[in-house]
């Protein structure tokens, strides 16, 4: 029997083993710690990694894994030997949680979507209290799953990592199982928990409300992470912080410090200050509401990557890309950062020329969306989108993403700067913190929309803004005929001001709303906003400049309004102060 199958067979015989039970709880007292020389001290502590050390020892391959009770130590052990991957392998140790330091198992089988594992110190119901050795079915794209340590088995190792194809000691297989897998039942897959960024939470704890709100909201951003933290504190401590939901201020800090002292036993200086990674991990574990990772904060001093420039590069030939200007502001610099991010996250070199987005970069980017982000179908292929590119930048820790272009970074008008239209699913619904005046916004929108700034545009949009939103950039109509979610779309988390049919206005704070609601200062629906999106403007529908610019492009296209807006009031009644309101 191979070393791989021997190891899996030994762990298989332990499935069903349970630790000690006392005072109404499982107590982490088990047989593995005393049986591993050097780990006797780990008795009565979390033992998922100790179980793996025991199994490698029993299989006679203890030199192929570290003898440790620490998952973090095991991760670093494999990384230091160049034996770490973000793809499963038969006999691989699979690590979970922040930097892989929370939990570990052993892979005995994998397919395109799941890794099938044997794990110690876990349970069957997904709660935080582990009690024994179980079979698990883990979604490969679950953000809780961090990566895999690849033991150097004598027979080599079978892996799904495309970057290890044709390399000595590795056999690439997209789907594989061990000989020992056939007799094992298949466990039910566990639902993934949301993922919060420790860096974003630390940033929110150290910055005032105005800066937090200006950082934006929505899935995966600071406000969303703070909201989950507050929900977890309420669940664990039995009381909700008095701060607004998604804003980390005094009362959230005080309740977090109570969690430290009352639940974690901290005192003195250890009981104060911004949240630490291990404290957040423990809060997430106890509340069973989130997992923790590192990630970019709104204040991170990282270079910007333009989504528009990356999309342009992905849809143009290498010759056209090479003809673009060089330097930090050009598309080649952005593509190079994307390639560096793919290499770091996917553990695979990009075969394309550095800075040139061609087939190899596209293939690896698609693989990133499938295997790391759990995208499928049309969402997993094609040009990069805001969500996936932002996630790549955060996971790699290399860049931030915006939709526009760096100063001085536009081209000659035939390539990147001609782009505008976006996918409706790229539209975001972040709350806008007003800066500037309506006149400022109209002037900026005129430039972005490519029209001639004039009093006609100003007068017309001043009229329409009052009629559409009463001047509120964050207005969201929850009641009219547009307030529905068409087939192919889902409800979205919204941070605007919801206008009800009876005239009341509610602060949405991330509530789910129908996708097609009219939103923003001139009440665009997301599909129209996306179709008429002006190049270089925000994809946030509540950004007044982006919303006005899209509306300008819309009336120009649908009603044939002149470039200087001189016939706007005549052609579109809603923009005419001398006629009654009428939708446009």
C-alpha positions as CSV (number, residue, x, y, z in Angstrom):
1,X,0.0,0.0,0.0
2,X,1.3,3.5,-0.8
3,X,2.2,6.0,1.9
4,X,-0.8,8.1,0.9
5,X,-3.3,5.2,1.2
6,X,-1.7,4.0,4.5
7,X,-2.1,7.4,6.1
8,X,-5.7,7.7,4.9
9,X,-6.5,4.2,6.1
10,X,-5.2,5.0,9.6
11,X,-7.3,8.1,9.9
12,X,-10.3,6.3,8.4
13,X,-10.2,3.8,11.3
14,X,-10.6,6.7,13.8
15,X,-13.8,8.0,12.3
16,X,-16.4,7.9,15.1
17,X,-13.9,8.4,17.9
18,X,-15.1,10.9,20.6
19,X,-13.2,12.9,23.2
20,X,-14.0,13.0,26.9
21,X,-17.3,14.5,28.2
22,X,-17.7,16.1,31.6
23,X,-19.9,18.8,33.3
24,X,-22.2,18.8,30.3
25,X,-19.5,19.5,27.7
26,X,-16.9,17.8,25.7
27,X,-13.5,18.5,27.3
28,X,-10.7,18.0,24.7
29,X,-9.4,15.0,26.6
30,X,-8.3,12.4,24.0
31,X,-5.9,9.6,23.3
32,X,-3.7,11.4,20.7
33,X,-1.7,13.9,22.7
34,X,-0.1,11.3,25.0
35,X,0.8,9.1,22.1
36,X,2.9,11.8,20.3
37,X,6.3,12.4,21.8
38,X,6.7,16.1,22.4
39,X,3.0,16.9,22.3
40,X,2.0,15.4,25.7
41,X,1.5,19.0,26.9
42,X,-1.4,19.5,24.4
43,X,-3.8,17.3,26.3
44,X,-7.2,19.0,27.1
45,X,-6.6,21.6,24.3
46,X,-7.9,21.8,20.8
47,X,-6.5,18.7,19.0
48,X,-7.3,18.9,15.3
49,X,-3.6,19.3,14.4
50,X,-2.4,16.9,17.1
51,X,-4.6,14.2,15.5
52,X,-2.8,14.8,12.2
53,X,0.6,14.6,13.8
54,X,-0.5,11.3,15.5
55,X,-1.7,9.9,12.2
56,X,1.5,10.7,10.3
57,X,3.5,9.1,13.1
58,X,1.3,5.9,13.0
59,X,1.7,5.7,9.2
60,X,5.5,5.8,9.5
61,X,5.7,9.1,7.6
62,X,6.1,11.6,10.4
63,X,9.0,13.4,8.6
64,X,6.4,14.4,5.9
65,X,4.6,16.7,8.3
66,X,5.5,18.9,11.3
67,X,5.1,17.4,14.8
68,X,3.0,20.2,16.2
69,X,-0.4,21.1,17.8
70,X,-0.5,24.4,16.0
71,X,-2.2,24.7,12.6
72,X,-0.3,28.0,11.9
73,X,3.0,26.2,12.5
74,X,2.0,23.5,10.1
75,X,1.0,26.0,7.4
76,X,4.4,27.8,7.7
77,X,6.2,24.4,7.7
78,X,4.7,23.5,4.3
79,X,5.2,27.0,2.9
80,X,8.9,27.1,3.9
81,X,9.4,23.9,1.9
82,X,7.6,25.1,-1.2
83,X,4.9,22.4,-0.5
84,X,1.8,24.7,-0.2
85,X,-1.0,25.1,-2.7
86,X,-4.4,26.6,-3.0
87,X,-5.6,23.4,-4.8
88,X,-6.5,20.1,-3.1
89,X,-4.4,16.9,-3.4
90,X,-4.9,13.4,-2.2
91,X,-3.3,13.0,1.3
92,X,-2.9,16.8,1.6
93,X,-3.5,18.6,4.9
94,X,-6.2,21.2,4.4
95,X,-6.1,24.3,6.5
96,X,-9.0,26.6,7.5
97,X,-9.6,30.1,8.9
98,X,-7.4,33.1,9.2
99,X,-4.0,32.3,7.6
100,X,-4.9,28.6,7.9
101,X,-4.5,28.8,11.7
102,X,-8.0,27.7,12.9
103,X,-8.5,24.1,11.8
104,X,-7.0,21.3,9.8
105,X,-8.1,18.0,8.1
106,X,-6.8,15.4,5.6
107,X,-8.0,15.2,2.0
108,X,-9.0,11.7,0.8
109,X,-10.9,12.7,-2.3
110,X,-11.7,15.8,-4.3
111,X,-13.8,16.9,-7.3
112,X,-14.4,20.2,-9.1
113,X,-16.4,21.6,-6.3
114,X,-15.6,19.8,-3.0
115,X,-12.7,18.4,-1.0
116,X,-13.6,15.3,1.1
117,X,-11.8,15.2,4.4
118,X,-11.1,13.4,7.6
119,X,-10.9,15.8,10.5
120,X,-10.3,15.6,14.3
121,X,-11.8,17.9,17.0
122,X,-14.9,18.7,14.9
123,X,-18.5,17.7,14.9
124,X,-21.5,16.9,12.7
125,X,-23.6,19.9,13.2
126,X,-21.3,22.8,12.3
127,X,-21.2,24.3,15.8
128,X,-17.9,25.6,17.4
129,X,-17.6,22.7,19.9
130,X,-15.6,19.9,18.4
131,X,-15.9,16.4,19.9
132,X,-14.5,13.8,17.7
133,X,-13.2,12.5,14.3
134,X,-15.6,13.0,11.4
135,X,-15.8,12.8,7.7
136,X,-16.4,16.2,6.1
137,X,-17.4,17.5,2.7
138,X,-15.9,21.0,2.2
139,X,-16.7,23.4,-0.6
140,X,-13.4,24.3,-2.3
141,X,-14.5,27.9,-2.8
142,X,-15.6,28.4,0.8
143,X,-13.7,31.4,2.0
144,X,-13.1,29.6,5.3
145,X,-10.8,27.1,3.5
146,X,-7.4,28.6,3.3
147,X,-5.1,26.1,1.4
148,X,-3.3,22.8,1.4
149,X,0.0,21.4,2.6
150,X,1.4,18.8,0.3
151,X,3.4,16.0,1.9
152,X,6.3,14.7,-0.1
153,X,5.1,11.1,-0.4
154,X,7.5,8.6,-1.9
155,X,5.1,7.8,-4.7
156,X,4.5,11.5,-5.4
157,X,1.2,13.3,-4.9
158,X,-1.9,13.7,-7.0
159,X,-3.1,17.3,-7.1
160,X,-5.6,19.6,-8.8
161,X,-3.0,22.4,-9.0
162,X,-2.5,23.3,-12.7
163,X,0.7,25.1,-11.8
164,X,2.3,21.7,-10.8
165,X,1.5,19.9,-14.1
166,X,4.5,17.9,-15.4
167,X,6.7,18.8,-12.4
168,X,8.6,15.9,-10.8
169,X,6.7,14.3,-7.8
170,X,3.3,15.6,-8.9
171,X,0.5,14.1,-11.0
172,X,-2.2,16.5,-12.1
173,X,-5.8,15.3,-12.0
174,X,-8.8,17.6,-12.0
175,X,-10.8,14.9,-10.1
176,X,-9.2,12.2,-7.9
177,X,-9.8,9.9,-4.9
178,X,-7.7,7.5,-2.9
179,X,-8.2,3.7,-2.8
180,X,-9.5,4.1,0.7
181,X,-12.3,6.5,-0.3
182,X,-14.6,3.9,-1.9
183,X,-15.9,2.5,1.4
184,X,-16.4,5.9,3.1
185,X,-19.8,7.6,3.2
186,X,-20.2,11.1,1.9
187,X,-20.9,13.8,4.6
188,X,-23.3,16.7,3.9
189,X,-21.5,19.9,2.9
190,X,-21.5,22.6,5.5
191,X,-22.8,26.1,4.6
192,X,-20.0,28.7,4.5
193,X,-19.9,31.6,6.9
194,X,-19.3,35.1,5.8
195,X,-15.7,36.4,5.8
196,X,-14.6,39.5,7.5
197,X,-11.3,41.4,7.2
198,X,-9.3,41.9,10.4
199,X,-7.5,44.9,8.9
200,X,-10.8,46.6,7.9
201,X,-12.2,46.2,11.4
202,X,-9.1,47.5,13.0
203,X,-9.2,50.5,10.6
204,X,-12.9,51.2,11.4
205,X,-12.1,51.0,15.2
206,X,-9.5,53.7,14.8
207,X,-11.3,56.1,12.5
208,X,-14.2,58.5,13.0
209,X,-17.7,57.9,11.7
210,X,-17.4,60.3,8.8
211,X,-14.3,58.5,7.4
212,X,-16.0,55.1,7.9
213,X,-19.1,56.2,6.0
214,X,-16.9,57.7,3.2
215,X,-15.1,54.4,2.8
216,X,-18.3,53.0,1.4
217,X,-20.6,50.1,2.1
218,X,-21.7,46.8,0.5
219,X,-20.7,43.2,0.6
220,X,-17.1,42.7,1.8
221,X,-16.4,46.3,2.7
222,X,-15.8,48.0,6.0
223,X,-19.4,48.7,6.9
224,X,-20.5,45.2,6.1
225,X,-17.7,43.8,8.3
226,X,-18.5,46.1,11.2
227,X,-22.2,45.1,11.0
228,X,-21.2,41.4,11.4
229,X,-19.0,42.2,14.3
230,X,-21.8,44.1,16.0
231,X,-24.2,41.2,15.4
232,X,-21.7,38.8,16.9
233,X,-21.2,40.9,20.0
234,X,-25.0,41.0,20.5
235,X,-25.2,37.3,20.2
236,X,-22.3,36.5,22.5
237,X,-22.8,39.3,25.0
238,X,-26.6,39.4,25.0
239,X,-26.8,43.1,24.3
240,X,-26.5,45.2,21.1
241,X,-24.1,48.1,20.9
242,X,-25.8,51.5,20.7
243,X,-23.8,52.7,17.7
244,X,-25.6,52.7,14.3
245,X,-25.4,49.4,12.6
246,X,-22.2,49.2,10.5
247,X,-20.5,52.1,12.3
248,X,-17.7,51.3,14.8
249,X,-17.7,53.9,17.5
250,X,-17.6,54.3,21.3
251,X,-20.4,51.8,22.3
252,X,-19.1,49.1,19.9
253,X,-15.6,49.5,21.3
254,X,-16.9,49.3,24.9
255,X,-18.9,46.2,24.2
256,X,-15.9,44.6,22.5
257,X,-13.8,45.4,25.6
258,X,-16.4,43.7,27.7
259,X,-16.1,40.7,25.5
260,X,-12.4,40.7,26.1
261,X,-12.6,40.9,29.9
262,X,-15.7,38.8,30.5
263,X,-15.4,36.1,27.9
264,X,-11.6,36.0,27.2
265,X,-10.3,36.8,30.7
266,X,-8.2,39.7,29.5
267,X,-7.2,42.5,31.9
268,X,-5.1,45.7,32.1
269,X,-3.7,46.9,28.7
270,X,-4.8,43.6,27.1
271,X,-8.4,44.5,27.7
272,X,-8.3,47.7,25.7
273,X,-7.5,49.0,22.2
274,X,-8.5,48.0,18.7
275,X,-9.6,44.4,18.0
276,X,-6.8,41.9,17.5
277,X,-6.9,39.0,15.0
278,X,-7.1,36.2,17.5
279,X,-9.8,38.1,19.5
280,X,-11.9,38.4,16.3
281,X,-11.3,34.8,15.4
282,X,-12.6,33.8,18.9
283,X,-15.7,36.1,18.6
284,X,-16.5,34.7,15.2
285,X,-16.1,31.1,16.5
286,X,-18.3,31.8,19.6
287,X,-21.0,33.6,17.7
288,X,-20.8,31.2,14.7
289,X,-21.5,34.3,12.4
290,X,-18.2,34.8,10.5
291,X,-14.7,33.7,9.7
292,X,-11.7,36.1,9.8
293,X,-9.0,36.9,7.3
294,X,-6.6,39.7,6.6
295,X,-7.4,42.1,3.8
296,X,-7.0,45.7,2.5
297,X,-8.3,48.5,4.6
298,X,-9.7,51.7,3.2
299,X,-6.6,53.5,4.4
300,X,-4.1,51.0,2.9
301,X,-1.4,52.7,0.9
302,X,-1.5,50.4,-2.0
303,X,-1.5,51.3,-5.7
304,X,-4.8,51.7,-7.6
305,X,-5.8,49.5,-10.4
306,X,-8.3,50.8,-12.9
307,X,-11.1,48.2,-13.7
308,X,-11.7,49.9,-17.0
309,X,-8.0,49.6,-18.0
310,X,-7.9,45.9,-17.0
311,X,-11.1,45.2,-18.9
312,X,-9.8,47.0,-22.0
313,X,-6.6,45.0,-21.9
314,X,-8.5,41.8,-21.6
315,X,-10.5,42.5,-24.7
316,X,-7.6,43.8,-27.0
317,X,-4.7,42.2,-28.7
318,X,-1.2,42.0,-27.4
319,X,-0.1,44.4,-30.2
320,X,-2.7,47.0,-29.1
321,X,-1.8,46.6,-25.5
322,X,1.9,47.0,-26.2
323,X,1.2,50.2,-28.1
324,X,-0.3,51.8,-25.0
325,X,1.8,54.2,-22.9
326,X,4.0,52.8,-20.2
327,X,4.5,54.1,-16.7
328,X,2.5,53.7,-13.5
329,X,-0.7,55.2,-15.1
330,X,-0.9,52.9,-18.1
331,X,-2.8,49.7,-18.5
332,X,0.4,47.6,-18.6
333,X,1.2,48.6,-15.0
334,X,-2.3,47.6,-13.9
335,X,-2.2,44.3,-15.7
336,X,1.2,43.5,-14.2
337,X,-0.3,44.0,-10.7
338,X,-3.1,41.7,-11.6
339,X,-0.7,39.1,-12.8
340,X,1.4,39.4,-9.6
341,X,-1.9,39.0,-7.6
342,X,-2.8,35.8,-9.5
343,X,0.7,34.4,-9.0
344,X,0.5,35.1,-5.2
345,X,-3.0,33.8,-4.7
346,X,-3.1,30.9,-7.2
347,X,0.5,29.7,-6.6
348,X,1.0,29.6,-10.3
349,X,3.2,31.6,-12.7
350,X,1.4,33.5,-15.5
351,X,2.8,32.5,-18.9
352,X,1.9,35.8,-20.7
353,X,4.4,38.6,-21.1
354,X,4.4,40.7,-18.0
355,X,1.8,43.5,-18.3
356,X,0.1,42.0,-21.3
357,X,-3.3,40.4,-20.7
358,X,-3.7,37.5,-23.0
359,X,-4.9,33.8,-23.0
360,X,-2.8,32.6,-20.0
361,X,-3.8,35.5,-17.8
362,X,-7.4,35.1,-18.8
363,X,-7.4,31.3,-18.1
364,X,-5.8,31.8,-14.6
365,X,-8.2,34.6,-13.8
366,X,-11.2,32.4,-14.7
367,X,-9.7,29.6,-12.5
368,X,-9.4,32.1,-9.6
369,X,-13.1,33.0,-10.0
370,X,-14.1,29.3,-10.1
371,X,-11.9,27.9,-7.4
372,X,-11.4,30.7,-4.9
373,X,-14.6,32.8,-5.3
374,X,-17.1,30.0,-6.1
375,X,-18.3,31.7,-9.3
376,X,-20.0,29.5,-11.9
377,X,-21.4,29.7,-15.4
378,X,-21.0,33.0,-17.2
379,X,-19.9,34.7,-13.9
380,X,-16.7,32.6,-13.9
381,X,-15.5,33.5,-17.4
382,X,-15.0,36.6,-19.5
383,X,-13.6,40.1,-18.7
384,X,-12.8,40.8,-15.0
385,X,-15.5,42.4,-12.9
386,X,-15.3,44.8,-10.0
387,X,-16.1,42.2,-7.4
388,X,-13.6,39.6,-8.5
389,X,-10.8,42.1,-9.2
390,X,-11.3,43.8,-5.8
391,X,-11.2,40.4,-4.1
392,X,-8.0,39.5,-5.9
393,X,-6.4,42.7,-4.8
394,X,-7.4,42.1,-1.2
395,X,-6.4,38.4,-1.1
396,X,-3.0,39.2,-2.7
397,X,-2.6,42.4,-0.6
398,X,-1.2,44.2,-3.6
399,X,-3.7,46.7,-4.9
400,X,-7.0,48.6,-4.6
401,X,-9.5,48.9,-7.5
402,X,-11.4,51.8,-8.9
403,X,-13.4,52.2,-12.1
404,X,-11.8,55.3,-13.5
405,X,-8.3,56.1,-14.7
406,X,-5.2,57.4,-13.0
407,X,-4.5,61.1,-13.5
408,X,-2.9,61.4,-16.9
409,X,-3.7,57.7,-17.6
410,X,-6.2,58.1,-20.4
411,X,-5.4,57.1,-23.9
412,X,-5.9,58.6,-27.4
413,X,-9.6,58.1,-27.3
414,X,-9.7,55.0,-29.3
415,X,-9.2,52.4,-26.6
416,X,-9.7,52.4,-22.8
417,X,-11.2,55.9,-22.3
418,X,-14.0,55.0,-24.8
419,X,-15.3,52.4,-22.4
420,X,-18.4,53.1,-20.3
421,X,-21.0,50.4,-20.3
422,X,-20.8,48.0,-17.4
423,X,-22.6,44.8,-16.4
424,X,-25.7,45.7,-14.3
425,X,-24.3,43.2,-11.7
426,X,-21.3,45.5,-11.2
427,X,-23.5,48.4,-10.0
428,X,-23.1,49.0,-6.2
429,X,-25.5,50.6,-3.8
430,X,-23.2,52.3,-1.3
431,X,-24.3,55.3,0.7
432,X,-22.9,58.6,-0.7
433,X,-21.6,61.2,1.7
434,X,-22.3,64.5,0.0
435,X,-19.4,66.7,-1.1
436,X,-19.8,69.7,-3.3
437,X,-22.9,71.3,-4.7
438,X,-25.5,70.3,-7.3
439,X,-23.9,72.7,-9.8
440,X,-20.5,71.0,-9.1
441,X,-21.9,67.6,-9.8
442,X,-23.6,68.7,-13.0
443,X,-20.4,70.3,-14.2
444,X,-18.3,67.1,-13.4
445,X,-21.0,64.9,-15.0
446,X,-21.0,67.0,-18.2
447,X,-17.3,66.3,-18.6
448,X,-17.7,62.6,-17.9
449,X,-20.6,62.3,-20.2
450,X,-18.8,64.1,-23.0
451,X,-21.3,66.9,-23.4
452,X,-20.8,70.7,-23.5
453,X,-21.2,72.2,-20.1
454,X,-24.0,74.8,-20.5
455,X,-26.8,76.6,-18.6
456,X,-29.3,74.4,-20.4
457,X,-27.9,71.2,-18.7
458,X,-27.7,73.0,-15.3
459,X,-31.2,74.4,-15.5
460,X,-32.7,71.2,-16.8
461,X,-31.1,68.9,-14.2
462,X,-31.9,71.3,-11.3
463,X,-35.5,70.9,-12.3
464,X,-35.3,67.1,-12.7
465,X,-33.4,66.6,-9.5
466,X,-36.1,68.3,-7.4
467,X,-38.8,66.3,-9.0
468,X,-37.0,62.9,-8.9
469,X,-35.3,62.9,-5.5
470,X,-35.8,66.2,-3.8
471,X,-32.0,66.6,-4.1
472,X,-31.1,63.5,-2.1
473,X,-28.3,61.5,-3.8
474,X,-29.2,58.4,-1.7
475,X,-32.9,58.2,-2.6
476,X,-34.3,54.7,-3.3
477,X,-37.9,54.3,-4.5
478,X,-39.3,51.1,-2.8
479,X,-42.9,51.3,-4.0
480,X,-43.3,52.2,-7.7
481,X,-43.6,49.9,-10.7
482,X,-39.8,49.6,-11.1
483,X,-39.5,48.1,-7.6
484,X,-39.0,44.5,-8.6
485,X,-36.3,42.0,-9.2
486,X,-36.3,40.7,-12.8
487,X,-35.4,37.1,-13.7
488,X,-31.6,36.6,-13.7
489,X,-31.0,39.1,-10.8
490,X,-31.2,38.9,-7.0
491,X,-32.2,41.3,-4.3
492,X,-29.3,43.5,-3.2
493,X,-28.0,45.0,0.0
494,X,-28.8,48.7,-0.1
495,X,-27.5,51.5,1.9
496,X,-29.6,54.4,0.6
497,X,-32.7,56.1,1.9
498,X,-35.8,54.0,1.1
499,X,-38.8,56.1,0.1
500,X,-42.1,54.3,1.0
501,X,-45.4,54.8,-0.7
502,X,-46.9,56.7,2.2
503,X,-44.1,59.3,2.1
504,X,-42.0,57.9,4.9
505,X,-38.2,57.6,4.4
506,X,-36.2,54.8,6.1
507,X,-32.4,54.4,6.4
508,X,-31.8,51.1,4.7
509,X,-28.4,50.2,6.3
510,X,-27.8,47.1,4.1
511,X,-31.4,45.9,3.9
512,X,-32.3,43.7,0.9
513,X,-34.2,45.6,-1.7
514,X,-35.4,44.8,-5.2
515,X,-32.7,45.1,-7.8
516,X,-34.6,47.3,-10.2
517,X,-35.6,50.1,-7.7
518,X,-35.1,53.6,-9.1
519,X,-32.2,55.1,-7.3
520,X,-30.0,58.1,-7.0
521,X,-30.3,61.8,-7.5
522,X,-32.1,61.4,-10.9
523,X,-33.6,58.0,-10.1
524,X,-32.0,55.7,-12.6
525,X,-32.7,51.9,-12.5
526,X,-29.5,49.9,-12.3
527,X,-29.9,48.5,-15.8
528,X,-30.0,52.0,-17.4
529,X,-27.3,53.2,-15.1
530,X,-25.1,50.3,-16.3
531,X,-25.9,50.7,-20.0
532,X,-25.3,54.5,-20.0
533,X,-22.5,54.5,-17.4
534,X,-20.0,57.2,-18.2
535,X,-16.3,56.2,-18.5
536,X,-14.2,57.0,-15.5
537,X,-17.1,57.5,-13.1
538,X,-18.1,55.5,-10.0
539,X,-20.2,52.3,-10.4
540,X,-22.0,53.4,-7.2
541,X,-25.5,54.4,-8.4
542,X,-25.8,56.8,-5.4
543,X,-22.8,58.8,-6.6
544,X,-24.5,62.0,-8.0
545,X,-21.8,62.6,-10.6
546,X,-22.1,59.1,-12.0
547,X,-25.9,59.1,-11.8
548,X,-26.2,62.5,-13.6
549,X,-23.7,61.5,-16.2
550,X,-25.5,58.3,-17.0
551,X,-28.8,60.2,-17.2
552,X,-27.2,62.7,-19.6
553,X,-26.0,59.9,-21.9
554,X,-29.5,58.3,-21.6
555,X,-31.4,61.4,-22.7
556,X,-28.9,62.0,-25.5
557,X,-29.5,58.5,-26.8
558,X,-33.2,58.1,-26.3
559,X,-34.5,61.6,-27.0
560,X,-31.7,62.9,-29.3
561,X,-30.9,65.8,-27.0
562,X,-28.2,68.1,-28.4
563,X,-24.7,68.0,-27.0
564,X,-25.1,71.4,-25.5
565,X,-28.5,70.5,-23.9
566,X,-30.1,73.5,-25.7
567,X,-33.2,71.4,-26.5
568,X,-33.3,69.3,-23.3
569,X,-36.4,71.1,-21.8
570,X,-38.3,70.9,-25.1
571,X,-37.6,67.2,-25.8
572,X,-37.9,65.8,-22.2
573,X,-40.7,67.3,-20.1
574,X,-39.3,66.2,-16.8
575,X,-36.4,68.7,-17.3
576,X,-38.7,71.6,-18.3
577,X,-39.5,73.9,-15.3
578,X,-42.4,75.5,-17.3
579,X,-44.3,72.2,-17.7
580,X,-45.7,69.8,-15.0
581,X,-43.6,66.8,-14.0
582,X,-43.5,63.7,-16.2
583,X,-41.3,60.6,-15.9
584,X,-38.5,60.3,-18.4
